[in-house]
Amino acid sequence: MKKTYLFLLFSFVVFTNVFSQDIKKTREDSLDSLSRKSLRAYNKGNYKDAIKYSAETIDKAVAWNNKYYEFVGYDSQSTLYFCLGDTLNTRINGEKALEIAKETKVDSLIAWSYLNLGTLFSDNQEFYEKGITYLKKSLEIYKKEDQHEDVVLIYINLAWTYLDHQRNKEAYVYLKKIKEIDAKVSITEIDKAYMQFLFGKYYFNTKQYDISEEQLSSASFIIDKDSLIEVGSENYKLLAEIYSKKKDFEKAYSTLEKYNHYNKKLYAIEELEEIEKASAKYNLKEYKRNLEALEAKKRSDEELKKTNNIKTIFIIASIILLLAVIGFILLNKARKKYIFRLKSKNLELTKAKEKTEKLSKVKTQFFSTVSHELRTPLYGVIGITSILRDDKMILERYDKDLKSLKFSADYLLALINDVLLINKMDAGTIKLKNSPFQLNDLINGVVNSFQFGLDQNNNKLHIEVDKEVPNNLIGDPIRFSQILINLIGNAIKFNENGNIWLTISLQEQINENLYKIYFEVKDDGIGIPVDKQKIIFKEFSQVINDNSSEGKGLGLPIVIKLLKLYNSTIHLDSDLGKGSKFSFTLDLLKNKDIISTINSDKVTGVSSSSILENKDVCILVVDDNKINQKVTQRTLKKEGIESALASDGQEAIDKVKNNSYDLILMDINMPKVNGIDATIAIRKFNKEIPIIALTAVELDDMRIKILDSGMNDILSKPYEIKQFFSTIFRYLKQ
C-alpha cells in the first residue's frame, strides 16, 4: 500500500516552486535545478539518476551551507530508498532530513518532514506505530497554520493505517474530521474518493455491510472517472465480498470483474516497477562498483580480490532476484486460473439460485391458491354442520353423525393449515408478533378445541398452572397456540382411556418484565420406541400404533420450527408402554398495561341482547359463493340479525349507495369487482359503516393490503362462532 506518494511529491514540488521564487543567487538556482532533475527522473522511474541528482544536491548544499536544499536532498533520498525497498537507508535519510528541518526552525519544513516520515513508516507492518506518532506531530503544526489540504492528507493516512490494523474506532475519529472539513471548504474530488473508500472499509470492518456498500459504490464513480488504480482494486474487492456475503452472486460476479480489471492494471504497474527497481538497484550497484574500481587502482591486490568477491555476491543476488520475479509471474498465472474457476462457480451458483427462487415462488403460490380453494367449501361444511347441530330435532337423531362430520372437517382444515405453515416456515416468511394476550383464555381455547377428541378416546386433560406465572403476557398467541395444539393433539391421538397433563410453571424471572416459563405436555399412553424418537421430528414421518391412525406427520416438525423462532428447543422423555413427556421453555414479556384479568369463563365481546334491544339490525353479506351466503345468513339469523345479500363487489357498492346497513361482511376474491376495490369505492362516499373482511385468503400475505383498503377488521373462514359474534357486536356497539 503506497498511500498517496504522488500527493506527497506533487505538493512538495509546489512548495519548492513557491520557495524558489525568492531565490536569485546562482548557487541556489543550481541547487534548484538539481532537485528538479531528481524529481523528473523519479517520475520516469529512473531511480539511478534520481538518487544521483539528489546526492549531488546534498553535496553542493553542504559545501555552500544551504540548509534548505540539504533538507530537500535527504528528504528525496528517503523517499527513493523507500521505493527501492531499502528500509535502513529510508530511515537514516528521513531522520537526517528531520534533524536539518529542526535546525532551520522553519515550521513548514518540520511539518513536512514529520509527514513524509509518518507516511513511510505507517506503510511498514513493524514500524506503523512510529509512523502514526510522526503523522500526529505533523498534524499539530499544520493545524496551527490552517493548511486544510495537508491536514486532510494526514487524516487520510492516519485513518487508512488504523483500518489496516483493525483499529476501527480510532480510524472513525479521523474519518469524521475529513467529513467536517469537506462540509466547510469542500475537499478535492480525489480526496473525496479516498474518504468514501475509507468509510466503506470502516463499515466493512465493523460488519455494517449495507452502509459499507453505499460508501464503496459512491467511491466507485470517482475511481472509474479518474482511474485511481490502487484504491480501485481494494474498493471493488471489498464490494465483491459484501455481495458474496449477501448471496447476491450476480452483483458479486460483475464487481469481481471490476476488481480484476484494476488488479490487472495494478499488477502491470507493480511488475513494471519491480523491473525498474531491479534495474535501478543493478545500475546503482554498478555505478558504485565502477567508483570503487577507480579507487582500487591505488590499492593492493588483496583489495582487488575483495572487490571481485563483492561482484560475485551481487551476481548471485541478481540471479536470486531474477528467480523471485519468475516465481512471482508463475504465482500470478496460478492466481488468474483460480479467479477464472471462481467466476465459473459463481455463475453456476447464480443460475442454481435463480432456479431455486423460481421454484419456491411457484410452490408458495400453489399452496396459497389451494389453501383458499379448500377453505371456501370447508366454510360451508363446517357452517352447515354447526347450524344443523343447533336444530334440536335433527340433533336427537344425528348428533353423533354431525359431531363426526364437524370433526372430520376441522381435521381437514387443520391439515391444510399445517401444510401451509410448513411451506411458509421453509420459505422463511413466518415472523413472530408481539401482541397482548391472556394465558388462561388461550389455554381454555386450546382445551375447547379438543373436546370431541377427548370424548372419542375417553381421555382426561389436566391443567396445572403455577400461580407465579403472569396471566397477562405479550407474545405471539397464534404461534404459541399452534405449539400447544400440536403437542396436546399428539398426546390425545396416541392415548386411550388415559390422562394428559399440561403443566405450566415459572422457571426463572429474568428481570422485572421478562419471564422464562416452563411448559410440559405429558401422557400415560403407549410411549415412543427409542429408535423412533428422532424420526418423529422429521416432516411426514409417522409412528404406526394400534390405537390410532398414523397421522399426517406434521405436528412435531411444526413445533420444532416454531420453537426455533423463539430460540427454544423441544425435549422428549419417553418409555415404551409408560407414556411420553414433551417439554420446552419460552421467554415471554409480562403485559404491565393490563390491571385486571378478564374472566375466562365468559365469552369475550359484547352480548347480543344489549346491541339488538329496541333496534332492527341489518348486515350486508357480500359473497360470490351461494352456499357460503346461506351459512352466514342463517348464522346471523340465530342471533336475530337480518341480512341482505350481494354476489360481487359492484352489487355491494350499488346496494350501499341505495340502502342503509349497520355493517358489511365483505369477501375478498369475487368476480367483476373484488372486496378490496369495493371497499375503496365505498369509503369514498361512506366512511362510517363498519366493513369486516370475511375471507378464506391467506392472511399473512394480504392482511396489510386488506386493512389499508379501509376495512375495520378481518374474520378468517372457517371461524369460531364466539369469535364471529364477538367481532360483529363490538363494531355494532360502536
Beta strands, then each sheet from edge to edge (+ up, - down):
strand 1: 435-438
strand 2: 460-465
strand 3: 472-475
strand 4: 499-509
strand 5: 514-523
strand 6: 571-575
strand 7: 579-590
strand 8: 618-622
strand 9: 642-646
strand 10: 663-666
strand 11: 691-695
strand 12: 713-716
sheet 1: 1+ 3- 7+ 5- 4+ 2+
sheet 2: 1+ 3- 7+ 6-
sheet 3: 9+ 8+ 10+ 11+ 12+
end
